[in-house]
Amino acid sequence: MSNYISACACQRSILKALHKLLLASLLYLTSNALAENFASPYQFIDSLLETSRTACLNSKAISGKTQTDDEAFRSAQFTFCQCYPERAKLLKNSLPKAIQETPISEKEFVRLYLPEIVNKCAKEQAKSMFSGDCPTHLSKSKPNSAKYCSCMVDYIDSVSDMEAAQIGLESSKYIPLLAESNKRGQPPPKMPSAFKNFMAMDSICSLK
């Protein structure tokens, strides 16, 4: 089993907590302050900014209580404390005045604008895992950590924002299932396609 899955599987309780936080935050985005059928793009974006702020504080609180520097929490903090707010503000500032305050349906906002934030942040978050201090973090488990991290960054750069988001979604669902099957001594569950491609590249980059 790759170091990526092993490291995540052994921390399944933390990942479950993070997964609940992620799902709760996204559900909040699509149902809380925007419970009415229509709102302006500005109102939707402001709701996302508030959701991000709350999720950022929650992830920091959970991380502080567990006293861990776990990758999952670093990823959550990157997403909610940095990327979502930055992308949301960029989107807000880029909207033409004619549509800034024009009411649209929630579904329209999710279809037209949310991918500009969520999908792009998913790709940036995935890339951040293999950038910066990645070679140092993996130096004990991967003798070729610098080449591995560089290889994975190149792979993330090559996929679309949508595929990067799909990898994140599939991994958040698959890794807890894998940990549970290992715990019960059962065969691993079938790996979803986007995450399977990701893990195939993980294996290739490990041989660099």
N, C-alpha and C positions, 0 to 999 in steps of 0.2 A: 504493500500500500504506500502511496506517495507520502512525503512529509507533509504536504498540504492537507490531505485528508486526515492523516494521523493526528496532527496538531489540533485540528478542528474537532475531531471526534472525541478526543480525550477531554474536551471542555464543553460537552454537550449541554450541561446545565446552564452555563453562561450563554451559549448560543441560543438556547430556548428563550431565555429572558430577553436577549437582544431581538430575536425574531418576533416576540410578542410586542416589543416596543416599536419595531418597524411597522408591523401590521396595524397596530393601534394608531400610529401616527398617520399612516396613509388613509385609514378609515376615517379618522378625524377630518382629514383634508376634504374628503368627498361627502361628508354628511353633517358636520357640526355647524359652524357659522353659516354654511352655505345650504342649509336645510331647505330654503325656498328654491323654487325651480330656476329662478333667474337672479343673476347678480352681475355687476360690472367686472371686467377683467381685473381691475385694481382691487376690488373686494376679494376676489378669489386669491390673488397673489398675496394680499395682506394676511389672509387666513393661513396660507402656506408659511409665510414668515413667522407667524405666531406659533404654528405647529412645530416648525423647525426649532424655534427658541425653546419651547417646552421639552421637545425630544432631546435637545442638546443638554439641557439642565438635568434631565432624567438619566441620560447615559453617563454623565459625569458623576451623578450621585451614586448610581449602581457601581460604577468603576471604583469610586472611592470606598464604598462599603466592602467590596471584595478585595480591595488593595491589590489590584492586578493591573498589569500593562498589556492586557490581552489584545491581540490583533483585532478581534471583533469589536471591541469598544473603541479602539483607535479609528476603525473604519466608520463606526456610527458617529463618532465625534467629527470626523472629517466631513461626513455627509451632512449632518444636521447643524453643526456649528460653523462650518465654512462654506461648503459647496452650495447647498440649497439656498442659503441667504444671498450668496453672491449671484447665483444664476437667476434667482427670483427678482433681485433688484435690477439686474441687466435687462431682463425681460420687461419689467415694469417701465424702465426708462426708454425702451426701444419702441413701445407701442405708439402708433400715431394718435394724435389728440382726438381724432374723429371716433376712435373706438375705445379710448381709455375708460370712459364712463358709460359706454353703451351696454345695456344689459344683454347677457347671453346665457344660454342654459348651461347647467353644470356639465352635461355631456359634451357640449361644444368646447368648453374650456379644457376639459380633460383631453379631448381629441386634438384641439388646435395648439394648445400652449403647454400642457403639462409635460409632454415628451422633451421639450426644450430644457426643462429643469431636471426631471427624474432620470431620463435616459443619459443625458450628458454627464450628470453627476455619477451615475453608475459606472460609466467608462472612466471618469477621472478617479473615482474611488478605487476601481480595479487597478488602474495604472499606479496609483500611489502605493499600493501594496508591494510593488516591485521596484519602486524608485527610492531615492534618498538613502536611508540606512539599511536597505534590503540586504546588500552583501554582508554587512556586519551581523545582522540578525540571523542570517542563515549560514554563517561561516562554520559553525560546528557541525551542522547536518549536511552541508554541501561544500565539498572542497572547491568546486567551481562556482561558488555563489555569485561572483561578479558577472560571469558569463551567463549564468542561469537567469539572474535578475534582468540583465540587458535583453536576453532572448525573450523573456516574458513581456517586457515593455514593448518590444517590437510587435509581438503577437497582439497585445491589447490595442496598439495603434492601428493594426490592420483590420480589426472588426468594427462593425457599425455601432453607433450608440445603442440602437435597439438590441443588438445581439449581446452587447455588454450587460445591458439591463436584464436580459433573459438569463445570462450566466449567473448573475447575482441572485435572481429569484429562484432559479433551479437549485443552486448550491445551498441556499438557506433552507430549502425544503428537504433536499437529499441528505445532507450531512447528519442531521438528527436521526433520520430513518436508518442510515448506515450504522450510526453508533448504537441504535437500539437493536438492530439485527446482530451486530457483533456481540452485544451483551447477552443475547439469547442463544448465541451459537448458530444462527441461521445464515443462509446464503445472503450475500449482499443484494439489495433491491436493484432493479434495472435503472441504469443511469440515464437521465434525460439527455437529449441530443446536444444541446448547447453546452451543457456542463461536461458531457463526454468529450466533445471537441476540445474544450479547455484542458481537461485532464490529459488528453492525448498530447497536446502541446507541452504540458507540464513535463511529461515523460521525455519528449524530444529535447526540451531545453535542459533537462537534468543531465543529458549525455554530452552537452557542449564542452 
